[in-house]
C-alpha cells in the first residue's frame, strides 16, 4: 500500500499557482480597437483589425517566429520596434493573407499599409506594428485595405470589450472559435497602496503550430505601468513556459508573433524587477498566455481532445519542458489519444527521444513513472491496470499524461491535441 501511495503522490497533477483567468476579452484602459471587412477573405468575414492607444504610445515587447522564412509583417514590426525604442501607438491586423514569401512587392505592400495606418491614426509610422495570417505566397489587396482603414480609423474604434472581442474574431482563419483570456490583479507599491490593473489577451492559431517561439498570433494588453525593457523581461520567460510548449502539427509558421503592450493608463506603481509589483504582474501575464495556449491546443485543426503532459523529476525545468514537448508532439501519442488507447509504451518512447539544445535529456527507464488520465501505468516496469476503464477516461475533453523522471526537481508542461482524420482533410486542400 505504501508503494502505491508514493506512486500516486509522485504522479499527481502539478499544482497550478497562477491567478484565475476569465475566458473573455476585457479592454484595459488606454486602448481602443475595431474590426471590419476589407475583402481579403473570400468568405466576406471580418479580416481587418486595428488596435490603437487612446493617449500616449504604449510600451511594447515582442517575440517572433524562428522560421528563417519570415513574413513581411514580421520584418517590418521588428524594424519599427527597434526604431521606436519599444513604443507603439497602433497595430494593424490582416487575416486571410500571410504576406509571406512575396518578395520586394510584399514588403512594399506592408510599408504602404503601415503608412496608411499611421496617417489615419495620426501617429508616427515607426510606432506602428503589423500582424498577418493566411495563405503563404499571396499578396495583400492594398487598395481595398486602405479604403477599409479609412472607414475604420479613427471613428470605428472603440474602448469597449465588444471592440476587443471583434478584433479576436477578425484574427481567425481555421480557428473554430475566437480565443480570449483576462486576469485582473492588484499591484502593490512600497507604501502598501494597491492599484487594480487588467491583463487581457486575444490569439489565433490552430494549425501550423510548433513550439519554436510563439506558434501563432497574439496580442496581450495591460493598463499597468511598465517600460519596454521590463515587458521584455516578463515576456521571454512566459513564452518559454507557455506558447513554446504548444504544438499541434510540428510546423512552425512564417508569421508567428506575440505582442505585449502596456498603456500605463491604470496608474499606480511602475512594474520593476525586484519590486513588490513584479511577481503578481508576471504571473498575470503568464496566466493569460497559458490560457490562450491551452485554448489553441484544444481547438487544434480536427482536434477532439486537449492533450496535456506534465513532467516532474527532471534535472531542471528546461529538461522537463523538453520531455513534455516531445510527448505531446509525438504523432503516435497523438493518434493513441484520439483512439482512447492507453498505450503507455508510446509515451515512454517519446520521453526517451527528448532533446534539449541538441543533447539527449537524461531518462533512466528504471526511474521512469507514467500515468494516463490519473491512473499509474508504469513505474520502472509495467503496472497492472484496467485498460477498459482508462480508455473510457481518455474519452474526456482533456487527457492529462503525467511523467516523472525520478532524477531531480525540474517541472514543466506542454499542450497539444489528438491527431484525427479531419486534420488531414482540412490540410489536404488548404490552398484550393
N, C-alpha and C positions, 0 to 999 in steps of 0.2 A: 504493500500500500504506500509506503514512504516513497519508493521509486516512482510510482505513478503520480503522486502529488508533486514531487520535484519536477517531473517532466511537464505536467500541466502548467506549473508556475513558469518554467523556462520558455514555454511556447504560448503564454498568454498574450493577448494583443498588446502592443506597445501603448503606453499612456499618451493621451493627447493633451498637451499643456497649452495649446493655443486658445485665444478667445473665441467665443461663439460667433458664428457667421450667419447673417441673413442672406438668403438666396434671392436677392433683389438689388436693383440699381438705385442708389440714393445719391443724388448730386451733392458733392461737397460745395461749400461756399467758395466763390471765386471763379467758378466755371460756368459756361453755357454751351449748349450743344444742339444739334439738329441733324436730320437726315432727309433725303429726298430721292427722287428717281431722275437719273441722268442718261438713261438709255444704254448703260453698259451691259446689264443683264438682259438676255433675251426674254426672260420671264416678265420683265417690267417691274420686278420687285425693287425695294429700296437698295440703292447701290452707291450712293454718295453721302458721306457724313462729314461733319466738321465739329471739332471741339475747339473752343476759344476761351481765353480768360476774360473776366469781366473788368479787370483793372490792370495792374502791372503784370508783366510776364511772370510765369511760374518758374520755379526751379525744376530742373529735369535731369533724369538719368535714363540710360537705355542699355539693353543688351540686344545683340543682333545675331542672325544666323552665322554659323561657322562654315556653311557650304561655300565653296570657292566660286560658285556661280551665284553672284549676288545681284538682286534686282535693283533697278534704278532708284526706287524709293528708299531702299536701304542705304545706298551710296550717298544719296542726297541728304538724308537725315543725319548720317554720320558727319558729313561736312558741315552742315548747319549747326549741329550741337557743338562742334569744335569752334566754329566761327563766333557763336553767340556766348560761349563760356557756360553752356548749360542753362540758358534762359529761353523759354518757349512761350509764345503768345497764341499760336493756333496750330492745329493738326488737321490735315485733310486725309480722309479715308475713302478709298475706292474698292469695290468688290465686283468680281466678275472678270477681272483682267489683272494679271500679276505684274505686268510691265517688266518682265524678266527676260533676259537674252534677246532684247530688242535693239541692241546696238546704240549708235550715237543718236538716232532719231528718238528712241525711247528715253534716253537721258534728257533730250531737249523737251520732250513732252512733259516730263516730270518737273523740269525747271519752269516751263510755261505755267503749269498749274500752281506751282509754288508762288510765282509772281502774281497770278490772279488771286490766290488766296490772300496774300499779303496786302494787295491793293483793296480788296473787298473788306478785309478786317481792319485796315488802317494800321498795320504793324510792319516791322522790318522783315524783309524776306528771309534773313538768316535766323529769324525767330520762329520759323515755320518747320513743321515736320510732316512726314508722309507715311501712310500705311497703304499697301495694296495687296490684294489676294485674288486668285483666279487662275486662269489658264496661262502657262508659260508660253512666251513667244507671240502673244497677241498685243496689239497696240491699243493704247487708250484713245477713246473718241474725244479728243481735246476740245473741239468746238462745242459739242453738246455739254460736256462737263463744265466748261467755262460759263455757258449760259445758265446751267443749273446752279452754279456757285453764286451767280448774280442774284438769283431768286432766293437763295438760302441765307446768304450772308449780307448784312447782319440781321435783317428783320426776321428771318426764320429760325434764329437761335433762341433758346430759352434756358432758364436756370432750373427747370423742373426735373423731377425724377423721370417723368414720361419722356422728356427730351433725351436723357441719357439712355433710357431703355430703347428708344428708337435708334440710337447710334449702335447699340448692341445688336439690334435686329439687322441693321444695314451691313454689319460685318459678315454675316452668314453667307456661306456658299453651300457646301454639302452638309453643314450642320442641320440637324433636325429641329433644333431649338436654340434660342439665344442663351448666353451664359453671363451671369452677373453675380457678384458677391459683395457684401458690405459688412464692415466692422465699425462700431462706434466705441471709442475709448477715451478716457480722461487722462491727460498728461499733466503730471505734477511738476512744479518748479521748486527751487531750493527753499523758498519760503513757505512751502506747503500748499500754496494755492493751486487749484486744478483748472484745466481748460479742456472742454469736450472737443474732440476732433472726429472727423469722418474719414475712413479709408474705404474706397469702393473701387471695384474693377469690373470691366467687361472684356470678353475674349471671344475668339472664334478659333476653330481648328479641330477637325475630327479625322482627317486623313493627311498623308504626307507628314506624319508625326514621328519624331525620334529624338531621344534626349541628347542633343548637342546644341545647346543654347536654350531657346525658349519654345521651339517647335510649334509656333502659331503666332497669332497677333493678339496683343493685349494692351489695354490702357488701364493703368492703376492711378487713381487720383486721390489726393488728400488736401484738406484745407489747413494742415499743420504747417508750422514754420520750420523750414529746413533748407539748407544750402544744397547746391548741386553735388558738391563733394560728399555731403552727408547722405544724400539719396543714393549715390553710387556705392557707398559703404554698406548701405542696407540692402540694396537690390542684388548685388552679386551673390552673397551667401544665400539669399532667399531663392534665387533662380536655381542655384545648385541643388537645393533640397526639395524643390517642387517641380518646376517645369523641366528641368534637366533630368527628372526622374519619371517623365511621362513618355510613353511610347504606344503607338497604335500599329504601325506597319513597318518600322525600320527605315523610313525615308525622311531625310532632313530637307526642309523646304529652302527655296531660294529667297524667301521673303520674311522669314521668322523675325519678329520684333516684339519687344516689351518696352513700353514707356512708363516711367513712374514720374508723375508731375505733382508738385506741391505748390499750392497758391499762396499759402500763408494767411489766408483770409480769416481763419479762426482766431488768430492772435495767440496769446499765451506764450509759454516758454518755447524757445528755439530748441529743436532736437539736436543734441550734440553728443558725440561719443563720450561715455563716462557720466553723462547727466542722468537724472532720475527718469527723464522722459524717453531715453533712448530705447531701453528694453521693451516697454509696452508698445512703443511705436513700431519697432521692428517686428514684434510678434503680431501686431495687427496687419502689417503688410504681408507677412508670411501666411497668416490665416486666410487672407483674401486670395493669395496666389495658390495656396494648396487647394482651396475650394474650387477655384477655376480649373486647375489641372485635373482634379477628380471629375468635374463636370464634363470636361473634354474627353477623358478616358471613357466615361460611361456612355458618351454619345459617339464613340468611335464608329467610323463607317461600317454599317452592317452589324454593329455590336448588339448583343443581348445581355451581356454581363460585364459589370465593372470588376476588374481583377486588381487586387491589392496584394503586394508582397511586402511583408515586414521582416527585416533581418536583424538579429541581435547576435551577441557573442563574437563579433568580428574584432580584428586587431585594432581598428579605429572606424570612425563613421564613414570615411571615404571608401574603405573596403566593403562595409555593409551596404552602402548605396550601390556599389558596383555589382554585388551579387543580386540585389533586388532588381536592378535594371535587367540583368541577364535573364532572370526568371520570367519577368513579365514580357520580355521581348522574344522569348522562345516561341517559335511557331508551333512546336509540338505541345508545349504547355498550353498555349492559347487554344489549340484545337481540342485538347483534353478538357479544358474548362467549358468549351462550347458543348461537348458531348457528355458533360457531367461524369467524366471518367476520373476516379481518384487514383490516377497513375503517378504515384509519388516518384517513381524512377526518373521521370522526365524532369521533375523539379531538382532532384539530386544531380542529374547530369548537367542541367543548366547552371547550377551553383558552381560546379566544378569547372565550367568553361569561363567563368568571370575573369575579366582583366581590369586592371587599374593602371592607366598610363602605360599600357602595353605589356605590363608584367602580370603574371597569374596571381590571383587572390589566393592566399592560403586557405585551403579547405582540406580537413582531415576527416575521412569518412567515419572513423570510429568515434568522433566527437560530434558529428553532424546530427541534428534533430529536425524533423519536419512535421508540421500539422497542416491539415486541409480542412477548412471550414470548422475550425475549433477541435478537430479530432487528431490526436497524435498518431502518425502512421509509420514513423521511422525514428529510431534513436540509436544510432550506431549499428543497428541491424533492424530488419523488418519487425513491426509490431502488429499483432493480430488486431483487426478492426472489422466492423460491419460495413462492407463495401456498399451495400444497397442503401444503408442509412446515410453514409457520406455522399453518395451520388444524389440522393434526394436533397440533402443540404446544399449541394452545389447548384441546385435549380434556383437559388435566391438571386435577387438583382445584383448583389455584390458577393464575391467569394474572396475570403482572406486566406492567403497562404502565409504560414509562419515558418521561418527558417532560423535556426540557431546554430552558429558555427562552433561554439564552445571554446573560443580562442582569446576572448577579450571582452571589452565593454562597449565596443563600437555598435551603433544602431543606425538604421536607415530604412527607408521605404520607397516603393516605386508603384506607379499606377499604369494600368493597361486595360485591355479588354479581350474578349474571346475572338477567335478567328472564325468567320462564318462564310457560307456561300454567298451571302449578299454583298460582302466586301468585294469579292471577285466580280460580281455583276455590276456594282457601282463603278468600278475602276476599269472594266474591260472596254468601255466605250466612252470614256470621260470626255474626250475632245470631239466626239461625233454625235 
